[in-house]
Amino acid sequence: MHGSDKTKRKTPNALIKEKSPYLLQHAYNPVNWHPWGKEAFIRAKEENKPIFLSIGYSTCHWCHVMARESFEDEQTAEILNANFICIKVDREERPDLDEIYMKAVQMMAGTGGWPLSIFLTPDLKPFYGGTYFPPEPRHGLPAFNVLLWTIVNFWRDRQEQIEQNSEQITQLLRNSYIHKPQAQAERISVDILDNAYEQLVLHFDSNYGGFGVEAKAWSVEKPKFPLPSYLSFLLRYYYRTQKDFALKMVAKTLYTMARGGIFDQLGGGFHRYATDRFWLIPHFEKMLYDNALLSKGFLKTS
């Protein structure tokens, strides 16, 4: 029996009363999800449990993958329900919360994305986070259940240290929202543009276009994104400096993308990324903003 069919027979959690399509998709998970609100916060303080906050949206591919692998899994649900207060948030309903906790995860992990997985103190202060976590160790990511038990043990044995760390992260977040007077802002130097260009040269794939790791360390299986903002920068840099290689990087990338599987040969448009170096195997999801920016790149290089 398929997991989603099996979960439909169970008693719904607190998300069943919500209006968000994304939250309703998780209403029959065995995880005892709560919507963002006072009831969950009070429970976390009364029971002295950390909060597991999961933020996503209804059309997010990896949100569905993590839901199927972990949130519909009875064993994972038992760990979460016994040791955490679990909260689900739809980023399309609460972009304000998504912005704050995304920035926190980027500070802690150096990257961000969805599903956004954040662990908070009962005072809603983040102390650990990431994005998608697999059920088994994969691509340098820990198994989700192992991660959960690690946090459970840390909370039990080092709660004071976790709270101190969360306060430091919270202070960094506060500082990031403090507006600095324009008079104190440093003058932007041309060196910044030149340095950015040199970094892109270093990470450019001269064989297949696109950017990622250094040219000598390319991995065939490493996902490759179109990164239209990089292409836009290179076009502007070319018009400013007339450095031919800036334009060649853009043309090479767009040409190989158009010939590859990342381009939808039937429906048109480009998928979000390729799962390989060669732009051959697409991740079947299209982003409007990517296609809008890529279209500008094609127009300016045609």
N, C-alpha and C positions, 0 to 999 in steps of 0.2 A: 504493500500500500504506500502510495506517495506521501511524503512527510506533511505536505500542506493539507491533504485530505484528512490525515490522522488528527492534525491539530484542530480541525474544525469541530470535532466532537467534544472538545474540552470546554470548560467554563471560561468565558472571556475574562481578560484582565481589565484594569481600569480604563484602558484606552478605548473601550467599546462605546464610551459616552462622548468621544471626541468627534469633530467634524472633518479633520484633516484626512485625506485619502491615505497618506503615508502612515499616520498613526493607526488608522483602522486596519491597515495591512498587517499590523503587529498585534492586533487585539486578541488573537487566539494563540499567540505564542505561549508556551509554558512558562516563560519568564514573566514574573509579576511586575510588568511595566506600570509606571505612573506617568501621567502628564506632568509637565513643569508646573509646580504650584506648591502652596503652603502645606498641603497634606503630606507630600513626600518630604519636604524639608523638616517638618515636625517629627516625622517618624525617624529620620536620620539622626536627629539630635537626641531623641528619647532613647533610641536603641544603640546610640554611639556607633553607627555603621558608616563606612565611606559610601559615597554615591558613585554609581556607574552611570554616566551620561552618554547617550548615543544620539548623535545628530545626523540626519540624512534627509533624503527627499524621495518621492515616489518613483521617479524615473532613473534613479542612480543604480547602475549595474552592480557595483561592488557592495552596495547596501543590501541588495537582494541576495548576493552570494553569501555574505556574512550571516544574514538572517537564516538562510537555508542550512548553512553549516553549523551555526552556533545557537542562534536564538530559538530555533525549532528543535534543538537537541535537548533531551530530558536531562542528561547528565550535566550539561553546561547550565541549564536552568536551575538545577538543584544548588549548584555552587553560587550562582548569582543571587538566588532568592534567600539563601541562608546567611549570606555574608555581606550583601550590599543592598542599598536602596536603588532600584533601577529606574531611570527616567529616560523617556523617549521624547525627542524634539524634532519637529519638522522645520528645516531651515527656511522653507518658503513661508511659513507662518511667523517664525521668530528669527529674522535675519540679524537682529540685534544680539541675541545670544550666540548665534553662529559666529558672528564677527569676533566677539570677545574670546570665546573658547578656541576658535581657530587660531587666533593670534597667540594664545597661550600654548597650544600644541606646537605651533611653529617655533616658539621660543624654546620649548623643551626638546622637541624631536628634530628640528631643523627642516621639517617639511609638513605639509598639510593635505587635506583632501577629505573625501567622504567615502564610507561612513566615518564620521569623526567620533573617536572613542576616548573619553576623558574620565579620569578618576578624580573626585572632589572630596574635600572634607565636608562634614555636615554644615559648615559655614559657607559652602559653595566655592571654596578656594581650590583651584586645580593643583595637583601634585604629580600627576603622571598622565601621559596621553599618547595617542597615535591615531592611525586611521584604521585600515582593515587589518585584522589579525586572523590568520588561518587556524584550522583545527589541529594541524600538525606543523612543526617547524618547517618554514619554507622561505626561500629567498632572503635569508637573514632575519626573518621575523619569528618571534617565539610563538609556540602554540598558545592559543587563547586561554585554554583551561590552566595551563602551567603558569601563564602570566597572572591569572586570577588568584591562584593559590599563593603565588609569590607576594602579591599585594595583601592578601589576607594575613599572611605571616608577618609582613612588615607592619601592618596596622596593629596587630596584636602585640608585637615586641618593641616597635619603635614609633609609636604614635606621636610622641612629642617631637621627634625628629621630622616626621612627615609634616606636621603642622608648622614647624619652623620653615621648612622648605617651601610649603605652600604660601606662606606669608611673603617670602622673598619673591616668588613668582608673581604674586598678586601686586606687589609694589612695583615690579617691572612693568606690569600691565598698566597700572595707574600712570606711571611715568610716560608710557608711550602715548597716552591720550592728552598729556599736558601740552598745550599750544606754546611753542617757543616764539618769542617776538621776532619779527622779520629782521630787525636790526642785528640780531645775534646770529642770523643764518650766515654760513660761510658762502663766499662767492663760488659758484660752480665753475670749475676749471675745465679747459679743453682736454686736459690730461685724463679726466674721467671718461670721456668719450673714446679716447685712444686706448685706454686700458680695457674698456669693455670690448672694443674691436679685437684687441689682441687675445682676449679670453675666448671669444667666439672662434677665432682662427685656430686656437689650440684645441678646441673641442669639436671642430668641424670634421665630418666624415667625408673625406675627399672622394671616396669611391661611390657612395650612394646618397650623399647629401644629408642634411639634418645635423643635429648637435647632440652631444651626450658626453661620454667619457673621453679621455684623451685618445688621439688617433691610434696610439700604439696599444691600447688596452680595450679595444672594442669587443663586446660580447654579442654573439649572434642572437641570443635569446632576449637581450635587454630591450624593453619597450622603447619605441622612438616616437616622440610627439612632434607635430608640425611646428609648434612654437612660433606662431605668426608675429608675435611682438619682436622676436629676434630678427625676423626677416624685414619688418618695418624699420627697425633701427638701422640695419645694414643698408637699406635703400637710402635712407636719409644721410647716413654716413658717406655713402658713395657720392651722392649729389653734392655733399659739402667738400669732400677731399679728392674726388675723382680716383680713388684707389680701386683699380679694376677687380681685385680679388673680392672686395665686398660685394660687388654686383654678381661675380661668378658664383659665390656661395649661395646667393638667393636663387639664381637661375638653375643651378645644379639641383638644389633641394626641390624646387617647384617642378622641374622636369621629371625627376625620378619619382616624385609623389604621384604625378599625373599618370605615369606609366605603371604604377604599382597597385596593389590590392587595397591600399588605404583609400583610393579613389573609388567611389561607387560607380562602376561601369554601367549599371542599369538605371539607377535612380538619380545619379548625379550627386555632387557634393563629396566632401571628405569626411571619413570617420575620425573619431577623436584621436586615435593613435594606432600605430602598427605594433604587433607583439614581437617583431623581429627587426633586425638591422636594415633589411632590404625593402621595407615598406610593403611587404608581400601579404602578410596575414593581418587583417584589420581587427580591432576591437569594435564590435558592431554597435556603435553609438555615435550620433552626430550632434555637434554643438553648433548652434546658430552663430555664436560670436566667432568661433574659429573660422567658419566658412565665410563670414562677412569680411574678416580681416585678410583671409587668404585670397579672396577675390580681388581685393585692392592690390595685393602683391602681384597677382597674375597680370592685372591691367597695367601696372607700372613697369613690368619687365617685358611686356609683349611688344 
